[in-house]
Amino acid sequence: MNNRRRGSLKSVCFWLTFFILALLVVATSSLATRVHRIEGAQDLEIVRAAPDSRDAGPEAPRLQGGFVADEPKVALPYFRDVSQVDGLKRIRLRIDLDRYLDRPAPCCDPFPRGQARIPRKSLLVSQALDGMDVYLNDVWIGGLPKSDATARYKWYRPLQAPLARRLLKPEGNVLTIELTTWDPYIQLAPIYLGDIDTVAYIYELTYFIGSSLANASNVFCLLAGMFMLGAWLASRKDGAIFLHAGATTVLWSVLFSLILMPYVPAGLVSLWTWAQYACLGAVVAVLTLFIFAFVGEPLGGARRIALFGAASAAALAYPLLGLQGREWLDAYWLPVLLLFHLSACSRLALHVARTRSRTAMSLLFQSVLAQVFALRDHNAILHLISFQMPDAGWSLSHLLVTPVFLSHLSVPLLLFVVAQILLAKFQSNVKRIRDNNRILTDTLQQRERELLVSYNRQREMENEAAAQTERDRIYRDLHDGIGSKLVTTLFSVRDRDIDHPRLESHLMDALRDLREIISVTEVREQRSIHDVLFTYCSNLDESLSRADFQIEYDISEGPEIVLLTDLSKQVMRIVEESVANTIKYANASRLSIRMAVIHGEVLEVLIEDNGQADVAEPAFVDGCDGGRADSPLSGGSGLSGLRRRAEGIGGCFHFERTSQGARTRLRLPLTTASPGNESVGDSSQWAAPAMPLS
């Protein structure tokens, strides 16, 4: 869809441009009919002007100065090489107007006989060039400033001089033109005579093409060149084309600014001419490099040296050459230099044939057009080849013999090519960004799918880990809590030392503990650790004490302490499991349980017995130092489980068995943060594990 719209827009632009050009040609062909080109002049005088000479005027019989040429009749337009004469030259010629005033327009009826001698006529000099004064019957009717001993004037603009009716005579109307020049050649552009409205139209059109459009093109080229040089500075990596194009347009603007400069001091004429040679050589060289850079074939060392040598030859040789050398330089240097540009155009043509690139086609068209216009301007200035134009009427084709510069018309095409390159780069960057965005989107979608799969797997693993953690917690609570109570009850029933009410009470305690273990809502202990441990020891003494097994317990007095969260339950699980181990394995006759608060900072529970286990070597477990001896009592879920539970609440578990019995010590700091343990939930995430009761 976008390509179709772009093609439609190009078609509209093409046909609109074609219509405007066709309308312009038709307009000039149909309106500029009441005009005739003046074919010749009489009494041409050329003299070398003295430094203090003044204008002679039409009334002076002869010009003052050194004789150069004197011709009774010359054809117009006129060109003469006077390079052998240095300095300021003065020229005067006369034109018989009667034959042109009497001649009727070819497409129209003649004027009424009474008005044949006094039409509304106007004179048009297609290019005033060196400036001139125009006299009708010895009366000044128009002109532009002429060069003198102090200044050089050059006017690339037409000159219109209306022929006042009161100055026209019935016969013998003579037009006198006087001009001066510093140039090594004398050139008179085509001169036309016709109706004043037609001449005014031709004047405006010629002035627009030769002056206004050229000045606008210079400003536009300067701004566009600075923009492209800025683009090159911003991206030097791939900006060689912008460097060459920007340098070309800037140099082109400087060159035509020098050429179209109307005023130059006489002392700077040589420097002004040298600067033109330098800029023209630089323009052709950089434009040639631009084409080679565009096709991707940089010039080799030898060809680059040859190009730079030819481009700088005129600027280097001009100060050293005499009049003959400078004449040769004006005539042949530019065509020789354009051979390098022609070589670049041939490479560009091969590139077009190979790639069918529209941008390359546009650049080829611009390059060929620039060469054609450059050769045409060169020929219009030096008159190397003559073209015959019809005497009656005027059209755009008359610009071919008019010394007006048309090379500036090819520069916008170069900017159009650079704009195409910029647009192609922009489109390429947009396409690359879109491709990268698409790849990034696909990659992100793939990553999202992978992350979703990974998240689901991680969630399953976390759920499995949480379930396993919960199973481990339930197992430990069953083993350390309910298991210990059931062991104690079992031994009481085995010794027939318990009645039914106490048995029922013990079983109900075990059942209540089971409900707490499997309950979602955690039951918080509100009593102090002193009351909890004292109640446990009293019940244990009541259940197990007999003649061959004595239970001793000592709960120290002092400030009662309530352990926060579930620390009381964890401490009691360690105590219950330690007592159960003593009952099951120690064969002890005495069990001692003591609790004390050391310096108000550490809770210490000490469990001792005098039993003898069926092991040959002593066992040792120290949860504070991390040391542990291997023994039957240190594996499985026994002592290692107690050690992990103690570490989970931030305490230290110490077990030692000797030949005199076993000792279990639990120490729990009351004022420092307890380390976390994944096996005991969040019971350790409190800054103060205990709070004294007031």
KOLTORKOL-711440 format. One record per residue (C-alpha): x, y, z. Coordinates in steps of 0.05 Angstrom, whole numbers, plus 5000, padded with zeros to 4 digits. Layout:
BEGIN
XYZ;...
//
This chain:
BEGIN
500050005000;505650495017;509450324953;503150454912;502151134945;509451304936;509051124862;502751554853;506152144887;512252084841;507752064780;504052684803;510653054815;513352844747;507253064707;506653714747;513953884731;512953704658;506754134654;510254734684;516154674636;511654584577;507455184598;513755594604;516255404535;509455534504;508856204539;515656444515;514256204445;507456534440;508557194477;515657374454;513957484381;514158244376;521758254385;527658214337;534958074348;539658614324;544258294275;550058774269;553459434289;557959954257;564060354276;566859894329;572760204366;577259854418;582760244454;587160134513;584760644564;589561084601;589061064677;586261774678;581761714617;574361884620;568161694581;568362004511;560861994499;557361914432;559262594407;566862474408;569462274339;574761804367;576261454433;582461674470;587761134484;592260624452;589260334389;587259604392;581959494338;577459894291;572159534250;566959884207;561959314212;561258734261;556058194273;552358134338;553157794386;560557984385;566657644415;573957844409;580157584443;584458164469;588857764517;595058074485;592858744514;593358804588;589659304631;583159674621;580059684551;574760174525;569759974471;564660384431;559960184374;553860454338;547460114315;542860374260;535760294288;531760514228;531459824196;528859514260;523860064275;520960014205;520459254206;513459004225;512358414270;512357764229;505857494259;501758124260;499258684214;503759294208;502359904249;498360464217;502560864168;502361484210;505361134271;510660724236;516361174259;514261234332;512560534360;512860374435;519560024430;524859804481;531959574475;534258944512;541558754523;540858024544;547058084590;550158754608;556558384631;561858934637;556859494646;555360004593;552160664575;546860674521;545361304480;539661424432;541261984383;546662224431;541962214492;543361734549;537461254559;540260714604;546260354631;549960014688;556460224722;562660074679;569559854700;574760394710;581860454735;579860314807;574459784801;572259194759;564659114748;561258494721;553658464713;550657794698;543858104687;539958394628;539359134613;532859444588;532760134557;525960394533;526360824470;522661464486;518261704430;520662414436;527762194422;526161814359;526962184293;523562044227;530161764203;537361704222;536261394291;542961164318;544160764381;551060844413;553760354465;560160484505;563259994554;569859824589;572859164612;578758864649;577658174619;582357874566;576457834518;570858304495;563958024492;557358334471;551257914487;545357884439;541458524435;533958534421;529059074401;521458994407;515059204440;516259454510;511558944543;514858354507;521858614523;519858704596;517457984598;523957724568;527858174616;524457894677;525157164654;532557254637;533957624702;530457074741;534356504709;541156854706;541157244770;535557124820;535456374811;543056344813;543356744878;537856324910;541455694887;547955944920;544556074987;540855404984;547355034966;551055375023;545755185075;544954475047;552454385045;553254605117;547654125136;551153545101;557853715132;554353715200;551453025183;558452795166;561253055232;555552695269;556852035234;563951985206;563751235203;559151195143;558751935124;563951985067;558452125017;555852695060;562852975066;563852984991;556853244976;557253775030;564154005007;561754014934;555654444948;559354924994;565055014944;559955084888;556555644928;563155994940;565155924866;558756224839;558856764892;565656964864;563356924792;556957324803;560557844847;558858504811;564458924842;571858754852;577259274867;582259334811;588059124855;584558474873;582558244803;588357754798;586857464867;579457424849;581157044785;585856574822;580456424873;575656224817;580755734789;581955434858;574555354874;572855074805;578354554810;576154364880;568854294858;570553824801;575353414844;570653334902;564753184857;568952644823;570752354890;563452374910;561451954850;567051444863;565051404936;557751304916;559350714871;563950414925;570350464884;575150944919;580551234875;587450914881;593551304900;596051454830;589251664803;587852084864;594552444856;593052564782;586152844799;588753314852;594453524806;589753694749;584854044796;590254484827;594254604763;590555244744;591155544813;598555374817;600255584746;596056224740;600856684779;606656434737;603656474668;603657054620;598057304576;598656724526;598956204581;592856484615;589156484549;590755744540;588755614612;581955944600;580655544538;583054834553;584054714627;576654604645;575354094588;581453704609;579353704681;572353464662;575452834633;576352584705;569052734719;567252374654;571151764678;567251774743;560751824703;562651214663;563750824727;557051074752;553750844687;556550144697;553950164769;547050364743;547149794692;549149304747;544549524804;538649884769;538750364828;534150964820;538751384864;544651204819;540451374757;538852054787;546152184803;548151974733;543052444703;545453014748;552752884731;551552874656;547153494661;552453844702;557753694649;553153934593;551554574630;558854684648;561054594576;555355034553;557355594602;564655524581;562655584508;557956164520;563656554553;569156384504;565056264440;568755634420;562755384381;557655854348;550155724346;545456074298;538956334326;532956624287;532757384283;525257444296;522057254362;525056994426;524556334464;528355954518;532955674464;536156364457;539356254525;544155774491;547756364459;546756844517;552656894566;548356704625;550556154673;546155544674;550655074714;547255264779;540954914753;544354244761;546054344834;539054234862;539153554827;545353374866;541753564930;535853144906;540652554899;543452674968;536352714995;534952044962;541151764996;538952045063;531951765052;534851085033;539151085095;533151295137;528850755107;534450255118;535150465190;527550435200;527449735169;533249515212;529849795274;523349445256;527048795244;530648875310;524049035345;520848425314;526747995336;526648315405;519148195409;519847465389;525647385437;521747705494;515747265479;520346655479;523446895544;516547015574;514546305556;521046035585;520146455647;512946215654;515245495648;520845635697;516145985744;511245405743;516944925755;519645365811;512845425842;511944665839;518844585870;517145105924;510544755938;514144095942;519444405988;514044736030;510344076035;516743716053;518344246104;511444166134;512243416134;518943486169;515843966220;510143496234;514942906239;519343276288;513543526329;510642826330;517342526348;519643036398;512943216429;507542686424;512642126417;516042336482;509342376519;507241706492;513841396514;512941676583;505841426587;507940756558;513140656612;508140856666;503040346641;508439816636;510339916709;502939946728;504540596762;498841006733;491441006744;486041116692;484741856704;492042026696;492641576635;486641916605;489742596621;496342406588;492842136527;488542776522;494943196526;497842786469;491442866429;491443616441;498643656418;496843266356;491243756340;496044336349;501044016303;496043916246;492244556259;493145146211;492545646267;498645656311;497345626386;501546126425;504045966495;502046516543;505246236606;512346366628;517645856614;518245736689;510945526695;511245106632;517444726653;515144666726;508444366704;512043876658;516843656713;511243566764;507243136717;513442736699;515242626772;508142406786;508141926728;515041606731;517841666802;518540996837;523540646882;528540496827;527641136786;527941816818;526442476784;529543116809;527943816783;530044506802;526845126771;530645736794;527046316824;527347016795;523647426743;519046996704;520347016629;515346916572;518646666508;515647006447;512646656387;513245896393;519945886429;516845566492;514144996450;520944896417;524544886484;519644386511;520343946450;527843906464;526643756538;521343226523;525742876470;531842886517;527642576573;524742056525;531841866503;533841776575;527841336590;528640916528;536240826523;539941036587;537840496638;538341056689;535841066760;536141816768;533942396722;535343116739;532243726705;534644416723;533145096693;536645756708;537246456678;544546656676;545747396688;538747526660;541247416589;541546666576;536446126591;539845476609;536344796616;540644216641;538343486639;542742956672;542142206686;546541656713;544841156661;549340676623;547840606548;549739996508;555440326471;562840216477;565240926465;563041596493;558742046449;559142796443;554743316407;556144066412;551444496371;555045126393;561844936363;559144506306;563043896330;559743226333;562242516346;559341946308;555341456351;548641106349;545741676389;548042216342;544841986277;537841946250;532842426278;535142386351;540842826374;541843136304;534443336304;535243646373;541344026351;537844296289;531844496330;536244866379;539945226323;533245406292;531345816353;538246116361;540445676418;546245206432;545244466443;550544066481;550243316494;555542906528;555342166549;560741876593;561341256636;558041646694;551841826653;549242316602;548643076605;544443506559;544944256561;540744766522;542645506523;538146036492;540046776489;534347216512;536547896484;539547756415;536347586347;535746856332;538146586265;532946336217;531745606203;527245356148;525244746190;522145166245;518045666208;518946386229;519946266302;526946576300;525247236266;524447646329;529548146355;527847956428;526247216439;523847326511;520047846551;520147876628;513447876663;512148496704;
//
